[in-house]
């Protein structure tokens, strides 16, 4: 099997990018909290489905919220938002509750009434317990960016949107979040969908004005970004196993090859945002997999009591010495196994190490790495069968394997989207490996898939030999493949990248030049210092905006265009 996307030396290819110490603190989807919140309230054994009106927006208001952007079309509909509270279960099967946003299109045009498709949307990673997808346009809620983007791109275009906040967030009584636990998260998504549909039915019977002009057409689309990409794919797998109709899916920039991704990080390829994700993952997996007896077995002493998700911002957490800003591992361990590991070629990975202030204990890392060497994954560090390790012995590696989605073959039309320079969810390990595995599956005479793999980033084509668009099975016959839609998505992405870098470079140059002149340097010296500072700033801006803003916007646009195709007739 050939897997061109799995070369760690090109995950991602960013040699041109220089990183300042400001990187990652501005990453979207990385809000955090502390462990001083009271999450010990008893969990309800019964939690009936209820709904509550939150807000309503006109078309003009939606357009104002999204601003002047070519990535999102003008609103065709107004949007009414309700919060659905519904029963679900935690990772250990315990009864709990969760909430979801139910977004309804409103208006008199044909796109806004009658039978409407449903989008079930899974949001990205957040460590902020107050994340609430109903808070469209509310700058005081950390969900404002993603929720407003989805409202404008889907609900305002005529979709009924169901977007769960997940168990452990908002008004959920669960005192942890089952982060990337595929079974729990997919069941949570389906519980939210069924509860939202029951709310629609009940409100229509009650002649609620917000519901009287719309009906569920039966067309169901699934999408999600980052963590939500993993969740969307796991949910498609669950619904498919239940023989329930899913019209099409668009998982976006998700950690699908979770076990290989974990092995790559523990080997030293530390991703941006790692100190946010690691506690969420360990705490989220614990209830189902019993990873540890105490968090002090994984995390260094000063961070072992930090609870995620919760209410403080990440910056507040760092200032309170409850999480390190960047460093996941010890920089200069004495363990010979770790010393022998080759250095990472990722230009930002060095931020993931420190000799005194780091998150994960060195002996825990060493045990993980020892098992990865003894029981290697089929994708990293060496490509064999591209599948997870057959028999891992480390408890965390066992849990990651159980939630790895390699091997799932979607039968419905599918779009996989991401960007190959992603410093947070490595494209080649995740989307690239899934693409290769699905191409291999489609080679069987009994299989005919419809899968499009889209890399929105063409800014480094000279450094890569992979196609930015891969059509698997019958995907080449999809309507959008004969138009300029994909080229438009990629060109807009490249323009945005250039704008982000140029703005950062210009601002940094001006500031550095003025400072250098004031310090007594001549013009040539000041110019050299300013260029050096500006180059670092441009690289930092590229990386810090890449996963959380640049790719998410482009892939959301791609998902919207993908779903517009009439798959039932194609």
C-alpha positions in Angstrom: 0.0 0.0 0.0 1.3 3.4 -0.9 0.5 6.2 1.5 2.2 9.4 0.2 0.7 11.6 2.9 2.2 9.8 5.8 5.8 11.1 5.7 6.5 12.7 9.0 9.2 14.9 7.5 6.3 16.6 5.6 3.8 16.9 8.4 3.4 19.7 7.8 6.0 21.3 5.4 6.6 24.6 7.0 10.3 25.2 6.7 9.6 28.8 5.5 7.7 29.7 8.7 9.5 31.2 11.7 7.7 31.0 15.0 7.6 33.6 17.7 6.8 32.8 21.3 3.4 34.4 20.8 2.2 31.5 18.6 -0.7 29.3 19.8 -1.9 31.6 22.6 -4.3 33.0 20.0 -5.4 29.7 18.5 -9.1 29.4 18.1 -10.8 26.5 20.0 -8.4 26.6 22.9 -10.2 28.3 25.8 -9.6 26.7 29.2 -10.7 26.9 32.8 -9.5 26.0 36.3 -10.4 23.4 38.8 -12.1 25.6 41.3 -15.6 25.1 39.9 -18.3 23.1 41.7 -19.0 20.2 39.4 -20.2 17.9 42.1 -24.0 18.4 41.7 -25.8 15.0 41.5 -26.5 13.7 38.0 -30.1 13.4 37.1 -31.4 9.9 36.5 -34.1 11.3 34.3 -33.6 14.4 32.1 -36.6 15.0 29.8 -36.2 16.8 26.5 -37.1 20.5 26.7 -36.5 23.5 24.5 -36.1 27.2 25.2 -36.2 30.2 22.7 -32.8 32.0 22.7 -32.8 34.5 19.9 -34.0 35.4 16.4 -32.0 37.1 13.6 -33.2 38.7 10.3 -31.4 38.1 7.1 -29.8 41.5 7.4 -28.7 40.8 11.0 -27.0 37.5 9.9 -25.2 39.4 7.1 -24.0 42.0 9.6 -22.7 39.4 12.0 -20.7 37.5 9.4 -19.3 40.7 7.9 -18.0 41.3 4.4 -16.6 38.0 3.4 -16.7 36.2 0.0 -16.5 32.8 1.8 -20.1 33.1 3.1 -23.0 34.0 0.8 -25.7 36.5 1.7 -28.3 35.1 4.0 -31.4 33.7 2.2 -33.3 33.3 5.5 -33.5 34.6 8.9 -32.6 32.3 11.8 -34.4 31.4 15.0 -32.3 29.7 17.7 -33.6 27.5 20.4 -31.7 25.5 23.1 -32.6 21.9 23.4 -31.9 20.1 26.6 -31.8 16.3 26.3 -30.9 13.1 28.1 -27.7 11.2 27.1 -25.0 9.2 28.7 -21.3 9.7 29.7 -18.3 7.6 28.7 -19.0 5.0 31.4 -22.7 4.7 30.4 -23.8 7.0 33.3 -27.0 8.9 32.9 -26.6 12.6 32.3 -27.8 15.5 30.2 -26.5 17.8 27.5 -27.7 20.8 25.4 -27.8 21.6 21.7 -28.5 24.5 19.5 -31.5 24.1 17.2 -31.3 26.7 14.4 -34.4 27.1 12.2 -34.5 29.0 8.9 -37.3 31.6 8.8 -38.7 33.7 5.9 -41.1 33.6 3.0 -38.8 32.4 0.2 -38.9 28.8 -1.0 -35.4 28.2 0.6 -36.7 29.0 4.1 -39.9 27.0 4.4 -41.4 23.7 3.5 -39.3 20.5 3.6 -35.8 21.5 4.8 -32.7 19.3 5.1 -31.1 18.8 8.5 -27.4 19.5 9.2 -26.1 17.7 12.3 -22.9 19.6 13.2 -20.1 18.7 15.6 -18.1 21.5 17.0 -14.3 21.7 17.5 -12.2 21.3 20.6 -12.7 23.7 23.5 -11.6 23.5 27.1 -14.1 26.2 28.1 -17.0 24.6 29.9 -19.3 27.6 29.0 -19.2 26.8 25.3 -22.7 27.2 24.0 -23.6 27.0 20.3 -26.9 28.8 20.8 -24.9 32.0 21.5 -24.7 33.2 17.9 -23.3 36.7 17.7 -22.6 36.8 21.5 -19.0 38.0 21.8 -19.0 37.1 25.5 -19.3 33.4 24.7 -16.4 31.4 23.4 -18.6 29.6 20.9 -19.4 32.9 19.0 -17.0 32.4 16.1 -17.9 28.8 15.2 -21.6 29.1 15.9 -22.0 32.3 13.9 -20.1 30.7 11.0 -22.4 27.7 10.9 -25.6 29.8 11.3 -24.6 32.0 8.3 -23.4 29.1 6.1 -26.2 26.7 6.8 -29.3 27.9 8.8 -29.4 31.1 6.9 -29.2 29.1 3.6 -32.3 27.0 4.5 -30.9 24.1 6.6 -32.3 23.0 10.0 -29.1 22.9 12.1 -28.7 20.7 15.2 -25.4 21.4 16.9 -24.8 19.7 20.3 -22.7 21.4 22.9 -21.7 17.8 24.1 -21.9 16.3 27.5 -19.7 18.1 30.0 -20.4 21.6 28.5 -22.9 24.4 29.1 -25.7 23.2 31.4 -24.6 19.5 31.3 -24.3 18.0 34.8 -21.5 15.7 33.7 -18.3 16.8 35.5 -16.0 15.9 32.6 -16.2 15.7 28.8 -15.7 12.4 27.0 -13.2 13.9 24.6 -12.8 11.8 21.4 -14.5 8.8 22.9 -16.1 7.8 19.7 -18.9 5.6 21.1 -20.1 8.2 23.6 -19.7 11.2 21.3 -21.6 9.6 18.4 -24.4 8.5 20.7 -24.5 12.0 22.2 -24.9 13.4 18.6 -27.7 11.0 17.8 -29.5 11.7 21.1 -29.3 15.4 20.2 -30.7 14.8 16.7 -33.6 12.7 17.9 -34.4 15.1 20.7 -34.3 18.1 18.3 -36.6 16.2 15.9 -39.0 15.5 18.8 -39.0 19.2 19.7 -39.9 20.1 16.1 -42.8 17.6 16.1 -44.1 18.8 19.4 -43.9 22.5 18.6 -45.6 22.0 15.3 -48.5 20.3 17.1 -48.6 23.3 19.4 -48.8 25.6 16.4 -45.6 27.5 17.4 -45.0 30.2 14.8 -41.3 29.3 14.5 -42.2 25.8 13.4 -45.4 25.9 11.4 -43.8 26.6 8.0 -41.0 24.1 8.0 -40.7 20.3 7.9 -37.9 17.9 8.2 -37.3 16.6 4.6 -35.6 13.5 5.8 -32.3 14.5 4.2 -29.6 14.4 6.8 -26.1 15.9 6.4 -23.2 15.5 8.9 -20.3 17.8 9.4 -17.9 19.0 12.0 -14.5 20.6 12.4 -11.3 19.4 14.2 -12.6 17.3 17.2 -15.9 17.6 15.4 -14.5 16.1 12.2 -13.7 12.9 14.3 -17.1 13.1 15.9 -18.9 13.5 12.6 -17.2 10.5 11.1 -17.9 8.4 14.2 -21.5 9.5 14.1 -21.8 8.5 10.4 -20.4 5.1 11.3 -23.0 4.7 14.1 -26.0 5.7 12.0 -24.8 3.5 9.1 -24.6 0.6 11.5 -28.2 1.3 12.6 -29.3 1.3 8.9 -30.4 5.0 9.2 -30.3 7.2 6.1 -27.4 9.7 5.9 -27.5 11.8 2.7 -23.8 12.9 2.8 -21.1 13.7 5.3 -18.2 16.3 5.4 -15.7 15.6 8.3 -13.3 18.5 8.3 -9.7 18.5 9.6 -10.3 15.7 12.2 -7.9 13.5 14.1 -9.2 10.3 12.5 -5.9 8.3 12.8 -5.9 9.0 16.6 -3.5 6.3 17.6 -0.9 7.2 14.9 -1.3 10.9 15.8 -0.6 10.1 19.5 2.4 8.1 18.6 3.8 10.9 16.4 3.3 13.5 19.2 4.9 11.3 21.9 7.8 10.7 19.6 8.5 14.4 19.7 6.3 15.9 17.0 4.4 18.1 19.4 1.5 19.9 17.8 0.3 23.4 18.7 -2.3 23.4 21.4 -1.0 20.2 22.9 -1.1 21.4 26.5 -4.8 22.1 26.1 -5.7 18.8 24.4 -3.7 16.4 26.6 -5.6 17.0 29.8 -9.0 16.9 28.0 -8.0 13.6 26.4 -6.7 11.9 29.5 -9.6 13.0 31.7 -12.1 12.2 28.9 -10.8 8.7 28.3 -10.4 7.8 31.9 -14.0 7.0 32.7 -14.2 4.3 30.1 -10.6 3.0 29.9 -9.1 3.5 33.4 -5.9 5.1 32.0 -4.5 5.9 35.5 -5.2 5.6 39.2 -4.4 9.2 39.7 -3.7 12.1 37.4 -0.3 12.5 39.1 0.7 9.4 37.2 0.5 11.4 33.9 0.9 15.0 34.8 3.7 16.8 36.7 2.9 17.8 40.2 1.9 21.4 39.7 -0.6 20.5 37.0 -2.0 17.2 38.1 -5.1 18.8 39.8 -6.1 21.0 36.8 -9.6 20.1 35.7 -10.8 20.4 32.2 -13.2 21.6 30.8 -13.9 24.6 33.1 -14.3 28.4 33.2 -11.0 30.3 33.1 -9.4 31.3 29.9 -6.2 29.6 28.8 -4.2 32.8 29.6 -5.7 32.9 33.1 -4.8 29.2 33.5 -1.2 29.8 32.6 -0.9 32.9 34.8 -2.3 30.8 37.7 0.3 28.1 37.1 -2.4 25.6 36.3 -1.1 24.7 32.8 2.1 25.4 30.9 1.7 27.6 27.9 3.5 25.3 25.3 5.6 22.6 26.8 4.3 19.1 26.8 7.5 17.2 27.6 10.8 17.5 29.3 13.4 19.0 26.9 16.5 17.0 28.1 15.4 13.7 29.6 18.0 11.3 30.9 15.9 8.3 29.8 18.1 6.6 27.1 15.0 5.6 25.1 13.9 9.2 24.8 17.4 10.5 24.2 17.7 8.1 21.2 14.6 9.5 19.4 15.4 11.5 16.3 14.6 15.3 16.6 11.4 16.5 15.1 11.7 18.3 11.7 8.6 20.4 12.5 9.7 24.0 13.0 7.3 24.6 15.8 7.9 21.4 17.8 10.6 22.9 19.9 8.0 24.9 21.7 6.6 21.6 23.1 9.6 21.0 25.4 11.1 22.6 28.5 13.5 21.4 31.2 11.5 22.6 34.2 7.9 23.7 33.2 6.3 20.9 31.2 3.0 18.9 31.5 3.5 15.2 31.0 5.8 13.2 33.3 8.9 11.8 31.6 8.4 8.3 32.9 4.9 8.2 31.5 6.1 9.4 28.2 8.9 6.8 28.2 6.5 4.0 28.9 4.2 5.1 26.0 7.2 5.3 23.6 8.5 1.9 24.7 5.2 0.3 23.8 5.1 2.2 20.5 8.5 0.8 19.6 7.6 -2.7 20.8 4.1 -2.7 19.2 4.3 -0.2 16.4 1.5 1.5 14.6 1.2 0.7 10.9 1.5 4.3 9.9 4.1 6.0 12.0 7.1 6.1 12.2 7.3 3.6 9.3 4.5 2.8 6.9 3.5 -0.9 6.8 -0.3 -1.5 6.6 -1.3 2.0 7.7 -3.6 0.5 10.4 -3.3 0.8 14.2 -1.0 -1.4 16.2 -2.4 -4.9 16.6 -1.7 -5.4 20.2 -0.6 -2.3 22.2 0.0 -2.8 25.9 0.1 0.7 27.2 -3.3 1.7 28.6 -3.4 5.1 26.8 -2.3 3.5 23.5 -5.1 0.9 23.9 -7.7 3.7 24.4 -6.4 5.7 21.4 -6.6 2.6 19.2 -10.2 1.9 20.3 -11.1 5.4 19.1 -9.1 5.4 15.9 -11.3 5.6 12.8 -9.0 4.0 10.3 -10.8 1.0 8.9 -14.2 2.8 8.6 -15.3 3.0 5.0 -18.2 5.5 4.5 -20.8 4.3 2.1 -22.5 7.7 1.7 -21.1 10.5 -0.4 -18.2 12.0 1.7 -16.0 15.1 1.6 -12.8 15.0 3.7 -11.3 18.5 3.9 -8.2 20.0 5.5 -5.0 21.9 5.0 -1.6 20.2 4.6 0.3 22.8 6.7 -1.9 22.3 9.7 0.2 22.5 12.9 -2.6 21.4 15.2 -4.2 18.4 13.5 -1.6 17.0 11.2 -3.1 16.6 7.7 -0.9 13.8 6.4 -1.2 11.6 9.4 -5.0 12.0 9.6 -6.8 13.0 6.3 -3.9 11.8 4.1 -3.9 8.3 5.7 -7.7 8.0 5.5 -7.5 9.0 1.8 -5.0 6.3 1.0 -6.9 3.6 3.0 -10.2 4.6 1.2 -8.5 4.4 -2.2 -7.2 1.0 -1.3 -10.7 -0.1 -0.2 -12.3 1.3 -3.5 -9.9 -1.0 -5.5 -12.1 -3.9 -4.5 -14.6 -4.8 -7.3 -17.4 -5.0 -4.7 -16.9 -1.5 -3.4 -17.9 1.8 -5.1 -17.3 4.8 -3.0 -18.1 8.5 -3.5 -15.4 10.3 -1.6 -13.7 13.6 -2.3 -10.5 14.5 -0.4 -9.8 18.3 -0.6 -6.6 20.0 0.5 -7.5 23.7 0.6 -3.8 24.7 0.8 -2.0 25.1 -2.5 0.5 27.6 -1.2 3.4 25.0 -1.1 2.7 22.9 -4.2 6.4 22.9 -5.1 7.2 21.2 -1.8 4.7 18.4 -2.2 3.9 15.7 -4.8 0.4 14.9 -3.7 -2.8 16.0 -5.4 -4.8 18.7 -3.7 -8.0 17.1 -4.9 -8.5 13.3 -4.9 -11.7 11.8 -6.3 -12.3 8.2 -5.0 -14.9 6.0 -6.7 -17.7 7.9 -8.4 -16.8 11.2 -6.9 -15.4 12.5 -10.2 -19.0 12.5 -11.5 -20.2 14.8 -8.7 -21.6 18.1 -10.1 -19.0 20.4 -8.5 -16.1 18.6 -10.0 -17.0 20.1 -13.4 -17.1 23.7 -12.1 -14.6 26.1 -10.7 -15.9 25.8 -7.1 -12.9 23.9 -5.8 -10.4 26.2 -7.5 -12.3 29.2 -6.0 -12.0 27.7 -2.5 -8.3 27.1 -2.9 -7.6 30.5 -4.4 -9.5 32.3 -1.6 -7.6 30.4 0.9 -4.2 31.4 -0.7 -5.4 35.1 -0.7 -6.3 34.9 2.9 -2.9 33.4 3.8 -1.1 36.2 2.0 -3.3 38.8 3.7 -2.6 37.4 7.2 1.1 37.2 6.6 1.4 40.6 4.9 -0.5 42.3 7.7 1.6 40.7 10.4 4.8 41.5 8.5 4.0 45.1 7.9 2.9 45.8 11.5 5.9 44.1 13.0 8.4 45.8 10.6 7.1 49.3 11.5 7.3 48.6 15.2 10.7 47.0 15.1 12.2 49.6 12.8 11.1 52.4 15.0 12.5 50.7 18.1 15.8 50.0 16.4 16.2 53.6 15.3 15.3 54.8 18.8 18.0 52.5 20.1 20.7 54.3 18.0 21.0 51.9 15.0 21.5 53.4 11.6 18.9 52.8 8.8 20.6 49.7 7.4 20.9 48.1 10.8 17.4 49.0 11.7 16.1 47.6 8.4 17.9 44.3 9.0 16.5 44.0 12.6 13.0 44.9 11.4 13.1 42.4 8.5 14.1 39.6 11.0 11.3 40.6 13.4 8.7 40.9 10.7 9.6 37.5 9.2 9.1 35.9 12.5 5.8 37.7 13.0 4.5 36.6 9.5 5.4 33.0 10.3 3.7 33.2 13.7 0.6 34.7 12.2 0.4 31.9 9.6 0.7 29.2 12.2 -1.5 30.7 14.8 -4.4 31.4 12.4 -4.0 28.2 10.3 -6.2 25.6 12.0 -8.6 27.8 13.9 -9.5 30.4 11.2 -8.0 29.9 7.8 -8.8 26.2 7.2 -12.0 26.1 9.2 -13.5 28.9 7.0 -12.3 27.3 3.8 -13.5 23.8 4.7 -16.9 25.2 5.9 -17.3 26.8 2.5 -16.4 23.5 0.8 -18.9 21.5 2.9 -21.6 24.0 2.0 -20.9 23.6 -1.7 -20.5 19.9 -1.4 -23.9 19.5 0.3 -25.6 21.6 -2.4 -25.2 18.8 -4.9 -28.2 16.5 -5.4 -26.7 13.2 -4.4 -30.0 11.4 -4.8 -30.0 12.0 -8.6 -26.2 11.9 -9.1 
